[in-house]
Amino acid sequence: MNTKNRKRLFTAVLVMMLAVSLVAVGCSNSGGTKEPAKKKIVLAGSTWESAKVNAEIMAFIITNGYGYETEIVSASSMIELVEHGKGGIDIRAENWTKSYGDEYYEPVKNGSILEVNEILKENAQGLYIPRYMIEGDAARGIAAATPGLQKLTDLPKYWEVLKDPEDPKKGRIYGAPNDWSTNAILVPMLKNLKVDQAFNLFMPGSGTALDAAIAGAYEKGQPIVAYYWEPTWLLGMYDMVKLEMPAFDQAKWDAKSYDCDFPADKVTITVHKDLPPAAPDIVDMLKKYTMTSSEMNSVLAYMQKNNAEPKATAIKYLQDNADTWSKWISKEAADKVAVALK
């Protein structure tokens, strides 16, 4: 190669290098900067089904709608809350605040955990009966056995319909499982509302036994009155009515007379304090995230009937409720989630 050609080649290479350099500089200075990698978002799966499903719904939207990597971890509430306060867990889908003490309220007070929304409003617990006891069920050939039964204090009028098979001189109320602290509330509640004079409180050996008693009676169209709570699959699957009680009175609760309704729990969605600056779009979504107790009853009923895992249940919810969740997020994110669901 002669000298003239070498100069031309050198000049061409130099021009190309300069062009590449200018493009790189232009990108770094013109808003074309490569975006930093998004943080991995860790969600608490907790140990109960509604929290597991809500965490899966959130994770699916966060991953597919916004492009963040997600991980769901499950542990006891105490362990989760400690990790949440330290930042090891970014999001906790359900905090049943009346069940917690300083392990929840201290990090909320010092600002390491932020309450961003409430969820599962209108959650309840109390004594339930099948609706067919009041209204009958013509399709099943069931006559109304207790047509006037609306209030807990009306129960003594119908004790014979609900006879205790082990003590036929009284009716039977199915209480909470025998190792639950709930029975320490039910016993004085029934006494002070003068229901215990006509009824025995039967405490099943487990939650499974309580479920079996209610489901068995319902499937057979038999009368039953039992303690239960929501959201749960059982109240999503069966048409049960909560007996009315005197309105919740904190003074009666403090005095431990309990002759009033159970208080509704405040259930919060929380994030660690470092999440808003790192993922403001996700926190904004969580502020709009809604799931009522009655909606979760239906979700858990689907899960039970189909023996579905929490993730499959979450996907089913998202497939069936686009009109709801699309309002929580941007159109761009909603379109991406819709594609991922196909």
N, C-alpha and C positions, 0 to 999 in steps of 0.2 A: 504494500500500500504506500503510495507516495505521500509526501508531506502535506500536499494540498488536501487530499482526501482525509488524512488523519485529522486535520484542522476542522474539516466539515463534520466528521463524526463526533469529535469532541464537542463542537458547538451544539449539535443536535441533542446529545446526551445532557449537556448542561441546561439546555432549554427545557427538556422534559423534567429534569429534577426540580428546576425552578417552578415549573407549572404545578407539579405535585405539591411542592412546599406551599405555594400560594393557595391551592385548594384547601390544604390542611389548615392554614392560618385563617382562611375565610370561614371554614366550618367552626373553628373554635371561637371566632369573634362574632358570628352572625346568627346565633340562636340555633344553629345546627349541631350544637354540642351533643355528644352521645349522652343520653340520660344515665344517671347513676343507677346501679342495680337496686331494685325495690327490696325492701326488707322482707324477711320471712315473717309471716304473722302466725303466732301460736294461739290456738283457741282451747279453752277448757271444755272437755267433753262431759265432765262430771260423772256421776254414777246412776242417774235416773234417766228414764227414757225421753221425757220432754226436753231436757237439756241436751241430750245427745242429738236429737233431731234438729233442734234449733242451731246447734253448733255446726251440723252438717250443711244446713241450708245456708248459713252465713259463709262457710268455707267455700261452698260451690260458687256463690256469687263473687266472693273476693278473688278466687282463683280465675274463674272463667270470664267474669265481667271486667276485672281490673288488673289482671295479670300478676298478682302477688302469689308467691309460693305460700302454702298454708300447711299447718300441722295441727292435728287435734290430739291432745293428751288428756287422760282421765285419771283422777285420783280422788281421795276423800275431800270433802269441802275444806277441811282445815289445811291440808297440804296445798290444795289449789290456791287458796287465799294467800298463804304465805308466799308462794311462787308468784302469784299475781302482783303482790305488793312489791316484790323485788324486780319485776319486769320479765321474769321467766315465762309468764303467760300474759299475752297482750289483751285478750278478750275473754270475758266470762259471760256466757249467754243468759244464765239464770242465777240470780242471787236471791234466795228466799230469806229476806232480811230479818224477819222476826225469829228465825231459827239460829241466828248468829249472835255473837257477843263482840268482844274487843278485836277478835281476829278479822272481823269485817269493818267495824266502825272506826277502829284506830287508823288504818291506812286510808279510809275515806276522809277522815278528819284531817290527816296530815297531807292529803293531796296526792298520795302515790297511786291511789285508785280513784278513778273518776266515774260517777254515775252519769250515764249519757241518755238513758231512756228507761221506761217501765214496760214490762211485758206481762202477759198472762193476767191481765186485769180481770176482776170479777171471779178470781179463784175463790173457792168455798170449801167448807167441810161441815158436816153435821149428820143428821139422821135422814136417810133416804128410803123411799118406798117406790115400787113400780107404779107407773101411771095407771095401769089397768086396775089397780085396787080402788082408785077413785072414779075412773071413767068407764071401766070395763074395756073389753076388746072384742067387738063383734066378729071380726075376722078369725079370731082364735077361739071363739065361743066362750069367752070369759066374762062373767057378770061382775059388776062393781061390788066388791066385798065391803068397802069402807067409803061410801060415797061422800060422807061429810068430813073426812079426815083431811085437814089442811095444816093444822098446827100441832106442834109437838105435844102441847098440853091436852090435845084431843085424844091422844093415844089410849088413855084408860077406858074410854068408851068402847074400844074395839079390841080389848085384850083377848077375848075369846076367839077372835079370828086369827090371832097371832100366838096361840097357845104354845107354851114351852113344853116340848115332849118329855122333859125330865121332871117337870113340875106343872101339871095341867091346871093348877089353881091360879096360875099367873101366865102372863104373856112373856114372850122372849124378844129381847132386843139384842142384835148382834153388835158387840162393841168392837173396839180396835183389838188387834192381836195382843195376847196377854203380856208381852214384854214391852209394849209401847207405853210411853208416859201419858198418852192421850186419855187412858182410862182413869187417871188421877183427876181429870177434868170431868169426864162423863159421869162418874159416880156422884159427886156432889151436885152436878147439874141436874141429873134425873131426880135426886132427892129433893132439892130445893124447888124444883118445878112440879113436885108431887106426882111424878110418873113412876117412881120406884115402888110405890104401894101396889101397883097392878102389874109390874113387869120385873123380870130378872134380867140383869145384864150378863150376857154370855160372851166370854172373851175367847175367840178362836186361837188356836195355837200358832198361827202364822198368817201373813198377808195372803198367801196362796189359799189357805183354808177359808179365809173370809171371802175371797173372790169366788171360790168354788160354791160356797153357801148361797151367795147372791145369784150367781149365774145359774146354778141348779134350780133354784126357786123360780127364776124368771123364765127359763126354758120350759118349765112345767106349768107356768101360769099360776103359781102358788103365791100366797101373801108372805111378805117378809119386810121387816124394818131393820135397817143396819146402818152403822156408822160408815161413812165413806167421804171422799174428798175429790176435788178436781183441780187440774185436768188429769184424767186417767182414761185408759182404753175402755174400761168397763162402763163409764158414764157416756162414752161415745158410742158404744155398741148397744146399750140398753136404755130405754126411755124411763128414766128414774126422776122422781120429784123430791126435792129437799123440803122437809117439813119446816113450816115457819116457826120462828122463835122470837122472843122479845129482842128488840134491837141491841146490838152490842153496846155494852156499858163498861168503860174502862175501870170505873170504881168497883163494879162487881167482880171484874177480872182481878183487880188488885187485892180485893178482899177474899179471893178464891172461893166465892160462892158459886160463880160460873152460871148463874141462872139467867143467862142471856145468850145471844148468838156468838159463835166464834168470830174473831176479828178476821177480816180479809188480810192476806199478807201482801206486803209491797215486794214485788219481784223486779229486780233491776238488771239492766245490761250494763256492765262496767268495762272500762278499758284502763290499761296502765297509762300513767301520765306521759310517757314518751311516745305513745301512738299518735296523738293528734298532730304533732309536727312532722312525724315520719309518714303518716298516711291519712291526711285530712279527708280525702275522699271516702275512705272506709268509715271513719268516725261519723261523717255526714250521713252515710247510709244507715248506720246503726241508730242514729237519732230518729230515723223515719221507720225503722223496722217495727212491725206490729204483728202480734199473734195473740189473739184472745184465748181465754180459757176454753170456751166452747169450740173454737177452731181446733185447738190442740186435742180436745177430746176426740174429734173426728179423725185427726191425723193418727193418734195412737190406736184408735179402733181399727183403722186400715192396717197398721203395723201388726196388731194382734191377729186379725183375721188371716192375713197373708204370711204370717211368720217372717216378716220382712226385717232386714237390718236397718239401722238408723239412716245410713247413706241412701239406700234404695227408697226408704220412706221420704227422705228429704227431696229426692229427685221427683218422686211422684207428686209431692206437694207443689214443687216448682212447675211441673208440667201442667197441673190442673189450676193454678192460681196466678197466671201471668198478669191478670188485671190488678192483682194486689201488689206483688213484689216489684213490678215494673215502675211503680210509683215511688219506690224507695231510692232508685238509682237513675243515672243519666240514660238517655236514649241509646247512646253508643254502647254503654255497658249492658243495657237490657238486650240489645241486638246480639251481642256476643254470648250472653247467657242463653238466649233462645237457640242460637246455633249449636251450642254445646249440649243442649237438651235433646237435639234431634238424633 
